[in-house]
Structures are given as structure tokens and as C-alpha cells.
Amino acid sequence: MPDAPPPTGPALFDLTGQRALVTGSTQGLGLALARGLAEAGASVVINGRTAAKIEPVVAELKAAGLDATPLVMDVTDDADVVASLGRLAEDGIHLDILVNNVGIQDRVPLAEMSSEAFRKVIDVNLTSAFVVTRQLAPGMIARGHGKVINVCSLMSDLGRPTTGNYAAAKGGLRMLTRAMAVEWAEHNLQVNAIGPGYFATELTRPLVEDEKFNRWICGRTPANRWGRPEELIGAAVYFASPASSFVNGQILYVDGGLTAAI
């Protein structure tokens, strides 16, 4: 049980004093989420696989007056996850918020997809969320509070050609979110998910610039446009804050109305 009722008013969304890890946060949606959590008051841990990609991001956030710490860690390597998060704990950095954001796509028709290609997408998008959360959950349970936010997708519910491995991973991540919530809610951990629609990022730029695909996306999305990365921040801050203290196992689609229209 929480020690006290959640705050009211603007304090509901205040993350001051909280520390958050966002996996895969050197660019795109991950960076937007990390910056948004930091602007809400959290100290953020920026994660990537190389220091060369992390250090400029940390420097940029610090220059903006935000609190950021680097963490070089390969989320698909169990031993590296254990060692890297162990070093954070030894340095006195205990995480209150985890955003499992890292993800990849590899578009291949299922009948032509290799087992290796299938497993790689599952490992990055699904298994990594299990591995990282499993490492952090015991500490959150011991401290009596924690927030886990899994970044799912429209394809947690929908399928599209050539994305079978991605849909399987993101569908699994939605159910992993529910399983985590059911097991840990009694310890005052809230585990929820965000389901982004089509967002314009560095990785999706080729699709945005593809006239046919862009026309299809805008035509199917009631908002008639792609999402902007900063438009995902509100959902993340909500799930990371005291405002969601009795919300567990849910997925919030941020998609310009696309899932409502299909």
C-alpha cells in the first residue's frame, strides 16, 4: 500500500526527486521521452550501446539545465544488463521509473523471413523489456514504489504485411505489461504501456518522404498527419507520475485516432 494518498493539483505530474531510465534514448521517440521526463523534474539516465552516441545527448540535456546520466548498456545482453545496472546501484543510483523504449523493425514477408530475423526482433523489442525490468523490479518492490512504461505499438493489436516479427514482439509486450502489473501491483508498482501510432522521426523519415506511403498514413489517420515525438511526452509523464497511482496493466494509444477509425 502507498504510504500516503497521492498529491493533488499540478503536483500530480511532478517528477522531482525521481530517477528514470529510458532505454534506447539517444534519438527519436526515446530521446523525446527522456527529455520530457527530465523537464517534468526527473533525473534521467540516457541509454545506448556506445558512449559516442550517448555523450552528446547527455551534454545537450545538461546544457538545457536538465539532470542526465549516461549508461552504456546492450539491453539484449543479459550479463551486460546485470553488470551495468549493478554499477548504477553501487553508485547509489536507484531507479524509480523505467521506460522500455528500445526497438527495431526488419520488414520481410513471413514466408521469406529467417528464424534469425524473427528472433532478433523478438529479442530487441520484447525480451529486452523482460530482462531489464526483471533486474530492476526487486529494488522497486523493496522500496515500495516503481513505474514501468513499456513502449508498445499499433501493432500490439493490429497486423500489417512484412511486420509479422514486430507485431509478435509488440503484441507480446502488451501481454507482458499485463503480467507484470498483475504480479507487482500489490507492491505499489504501476506497469503500463504507450502505443504510438505513426510518428515522424529520424528512423521513419524515408517513409514520411515516400509520397505514396505518406498519403496512405495521412488518409487513414483521422488527424490527417504524422505524430510529432514531443506529442508522446504527456502519456509518459502521466504514467510516470503520481497521477496514475491506481492505473495498472493498461495501454494508451497515442495515434491521432487511427485505432478508433480502423
C-alpha positions as CSV (number, residue, x, y, z in Angstrom):
1,M,0.0,0.0,0.0
2,P,1.2,3.6,-0.7
3,D,2.4,5.4,2.4
4,A,0.1,8.3,1.7
5,P,-2.6,9.5,-0.7
6,P,-1.2,10.9,-4.0
7,P,-0.8,14.7,-4.2
8,T,-3.4,16.9,-6.0
9,G,-3.2,19.7,-8.5
10,P,0.0,20.2,-10.5
11,A,2.0,18.1,-8.1
12,L,0.2,15.1,-9.6
13,F,2.5,15.3,-12.6
14,D,5.7,16.4,-10.8
15,L,8.6,14.0,-11.1
16,T,11.0,16.0,-8.9
17,G,13.3,13.6,-7.0
18,Q,12.5,10.6,-9.3
19,R,15.2,9.0,-11.4
20,A,14.2,7.4,-14.8
21,L,15.9,5.1,-17.2
22,V,14.8,5.3,-20.8
23,T,16.3,2.5,-22.9
24,G,17.4,3.4,-26.5
25,S,17.2,7.1,-25.7
26,T,19.9,8.7,-27.9
27,Q,17.4,9.6,-30.7
28,G,13.8,9.6,-31.9
29,L,11.0,8.8,-29.5
30,G,13.3,7.6,-26.8
31,L,15.2,10.9,-26.6
32,A,11.9,12.9,-26.7
33,L,10.6,10.8,-23.8
34,A,13.8,11.2,-21.8
35,R,13.7,15.0,-22.3
36,G,10.1,15.2,-21.4
37,L,10.6,13.3,-18.2
38,A,13.6,15.5,-17.3
39,E,11.5,18.6,-18.0
40,A,8.9,17.3,-15.6
41,G,11.6,17.1,-12.9
42,A,13.1,13.6,-13.2
43,S,16.8,12.8,-13.3
44,V,17.2,10.8,-16.5
45,V,19.6,8.0,-17.4
46,I,20.3,8.0,-21.2
47,N,21.0,4.6,-22.6
48,G,22.6,3.4,-25.8
49,R,25.1,0.8,-26.9
50,T,28.0,3.3,-27.4
51,A,29.4,6.2,-25.5
52,A,29.8,8.1,-28.7
53,K,26.1,8.3,-29.2
54,I,25.2,8.9,-25.6
55,E,27.7,11.6,-24.6
56,P,26.4,14.4,-27.0
57,V,22.8,13.8,-25.8
58,V,23.8,14.0,-22.1
59,A,25.8,17.2,-22.8
60,E,22.8,18.7,-24.7
61,L,20.4,17.9,-21.8
62,K,22.8,19.3,-19.2
63,A,23.3,22.4,-21.2
64,A,19.5,22.9,-21.0
65,G,19.7,22.7,-17.3
66,L,18.4,19.1,-17.1
67,D,19.9,16.3,-15.0
68,A,21.2,13.4,-17.2
69,T,23.5,10.5,-16.6
70,P,25.0,8.2,-19.3
71,L,24.5,4.4,-19.3
72,V,26.3,2.3,-22.0
73,M,24.4,-1.0,-22.0
74,D,23.3,-3.5,-24.5
75,V,19.7,-4.4,-23.5
76,T,19.9,-7.7,-25.4
77,D,22.9,-9.0,-23.4
78,D,21.7,-10.4,-20.1
79,A,25.2,-10.2,-18.5
80,D,25.7,-6.6,-19.6
81,V,22.3,-5.6,-18.2
82,V,23.1,-7.2,-14.8
83,A,26.6,-5.7,-14.7
84,S,25.6,-2.2,-15.9
85,L,22.6,-1.8,-13.7
86,G,24.6,-3.2,-10.8
87,R,27.2,-0.5,-11.3
88,L,24.4,2.1,-11.2
89,A,23.2,0.7,-7.9
90,E,26.7,0.7,-6.5
91,D,26.9,4.4,-7.3
92,G,23.8,5.0,-5.3
93,I,21.5,5.5,-8.3
94,H,18.2,3.7,-7.7
95,L,15.7,3.9,-10.5
96,D,12.1,4.8,-9.8
97,I,10.9,4.9,-13.4
98,L,11.8,2.5,-16.3
99,V,10.8,3.2,-19.9
100,N,11.4,0.1,-22.0
101,N,11.6,2.0,-25.3
102,V,14.3,0.3,-27.4
103,G,13.0,-1.3,-30.6
104,I,13.8,-2.2,-34.2
105,Q,12.0,-3.3,-37.3
106,D,13.1,-5.7,-40.1
107,R,10.4,-5.7,-42.8
108,V,10.3,-9.1,-44.5
109,P,7.3,-11.2,-45.6
110,L,6.8,-14.0,-43.1
111,A,7.1,-16.8,-45.7
112,E,10.6,-15.4,-46.6
113,M,11.7,-14.5,-43.0
114,S,14.6,-16.4,-41.5
115,S,14.4,-17.6,-37.9
116,E,17.3,-15.4,-37.1
117,A,15.5,-12.3,-38.3
118,F,12.4,-13.3,-36.3
119,R,14.3,-13.9,-33.1
120,K,16.4,-10.7,-33.4
121,V,13.3,-8.5,-33.5
122,I,11.7,-10.5,-30.6
123,D,14.9,-10.2,-28.5
124,V,15.2,-6.4,-29.0
125,N,11.6,-5.4,-28.7
126,L,10.3,-8.0,-26.2
127,T,12.9,-10.0,-24.4
128,S,15.0,-6.9,-23.5
129,A,12.0,-5.4,-21.7
130,F,11.7,-8.6,-19.6
131,V,15.5,-8.7,-18.9
132,V,15.8,-5.0,-17.8
133,T,12.6,-4.9,-15.8
134,R,13.4,-8.2,-14.1
135,Q,16.7,-6.7,-12.9
136,L,15.1,-3.5,-11.6
137,A,11.8,-4.8,-10.2
138,P,13.2,-6.3,-6.9
139,G,14.7,-2.9,-5.9
140,M,11.4,-1.2,-6.7
141,I,9.5,-3.7,-4.7
142,A,11.9,-3.4,-1.7
143,R,11.4,0.4,-1.8
144,G,7.7,0.1,-2.1
145,H,7.2,2.1,-5.4
146,G,8.0,2.0,-9.0
147,K,6.8,2.9,-12.5
148,V,7.4,0.8,-15.6
149,I,6.3,2.1,-19.0
150,N,6.6,-0.3,-22.0
151,V,6.6,1.3,-25.4
152,C,4.2,-0.9,-27.5
153,S,2.8,0.0,-30.9
154,L,-0.3,0.0,-33.0
155,M,0.9,-3.5,-33.9
156,S,0.3,-4.6,-30.4
157,D,-3.2,-5.0,-31.7
158,L,-3.0,-4.8,-35.5
159,G,-1.1,-6.7,-38.2
160,R,0.4,-5.4,-41.4
161,P,2.3,-7.2,-44.2
162,T,6.0,-7.7,-43.7
163,T,5.9,-6.8,-40.0
164,G,5.0,-10.2,-38.5
165,N,8.0,-10.4,-36.2
166,Y,7.4,-6.8,-35.0
167,A,3.7,-7.5,-34.4
168,A,4.6,-10.6,-32.5
169,A,7.0,-8.8,-30.3
170,K,4.8,-5.8,-29.6
171,G,1.8,-8.0,-29.0
172,G,3.8,-9.9,-26.6
173,L,5.0,-6.7,-24.9
174,R,1.4,-5.7,-24.3
175,M,0.7,-9.0,-22.6
176,L,4.0,-8.8,-20.7
177,T,2.8,-5.4,-19.4
178,R,-0.4,-7.0,-18.0
179,A,1.5,-9.9,-16.5
180,M,3.9,-7.5,-14.7
181,A,1.0,-5.4,-13.5
182,V,-0.8,-8.4,-12.0
183,E,2.3,-9.7,-10.2
184,W,3.6,-6.4,-8.9
185,A,0.6,-4.1,-8.3
186,E,0.4,-5.2,-4.6
187,H,3.9,-3.8,-4.1
188,N,2.8,-0.3,-5.4
189,L,4.4,-0.8,-8.8
190,Q,2.4,0.5,-11.8
191,V,3.2,-1.1,-15.1
192,N,1.5,0.4,-18.2
193,A,2.2,0.8,-21.9
194,I,2.1,3.5,-24.6
195,G,1.1,2.6,-28.1
196,P,2.5,5.1,-30.5
197,G,0.9,5.5,-33.9
198,Y,2.9,6.8,-36.9
199,F,5.5,9.3,-35.7
200,A,7.9,11.3,-37.8
201,T,11.4,10.5,-36.5
202,E,14.9,10.0,-37.9
203,L,14.1,6.3,-38.5
204,T,10.8,6.9,-40.2
205,R,12.0,9.8,-42.4
206,P,12.2,7.6,-45.6
207,L,8.5,6.6,-45.0
208,V,7.5,10.2,-44.5
209,E,9.2,11.2,-47.7
210,D,7.6,8.3,-49.6
211,E,4.7,10.1,-51.2
212,K,2.5,7.0,-51.6
213,F,3.1,5.8,-48.0
214,N,2.7,9.3,-46.6
215,R,-0.6,9.7,-48.4
216,W,-1.8,6.4,-47.1
217,I,-0.9,7.2,-43.5
218,C,-2.4,10.7,-43.6
219,G,-5.5,9.3,-45.2
220,R,-6.0,6.5,-42.6
221,T,-5.2,8.7,-39.6
222,P,-8.1,11.0,-38.5
223,A,-5.7,13.7,-37.5
224,N,-4.5,13.6,-41.1
225,R,-0.8,13.8,-40.2
226,W,2.1,12.1,-38.6
227,G,2.7,12.5,-34.9
228,R,5.5,14.6,-33.5
229,P,7.8,13.0,-31.0
230,E,7.0,15.5,-28.3
231,E,3.3,14.5,-28.5
232,L,4.2,11.3,-26.8
233,I,5.6,13.0,-23.7
234,G,2.2,13.7,-22.0
235,A,1.3,10.0,-21.8
236,A,4.8,9.1,-20.4
237,V,4.7,11.8,-17.7
238,Y,1.2,10.6,-16.8
239,F,2.2,7.0,-16.4
240,A,5.5,8.0,-14.6
241,S,3.7,10.4,-12.1
242,P,1.5,10.0,-9.0
243,A,-1.5,10.8,-11.3
244,S,-1.5,7.2,-12.4
245,S,-1.2,5.6,-8.9
246,F,-4.3,3.4,-9.4
247,V,-3.7,2.7,-13.1
248,N,-2.2,-0.7,-13.9
249,G,-1.8,-3.0,-16.9
250,Q,-3.2,-0.5,-19.4
251,I,-2.1,0.5,-22.9
252,L,-2.7,4.1,-24.1
253,Y,-2.7,4.6,-27.8
254,V,-1.3,7.9,-29.0
255,D,-2.1,7.6,-32.6
256,G,-4.1,10.6,-33.9
257,G,-7.3,8.5,-33.7
258,L,-6.1,5.7,-36.1
259,T,-7.1,2.7,-34.0
260,A,-10.5,4.4,-33.5
261,A,-11.1,4.6,-37.2
262,I,-10.0,1.1,-38.3
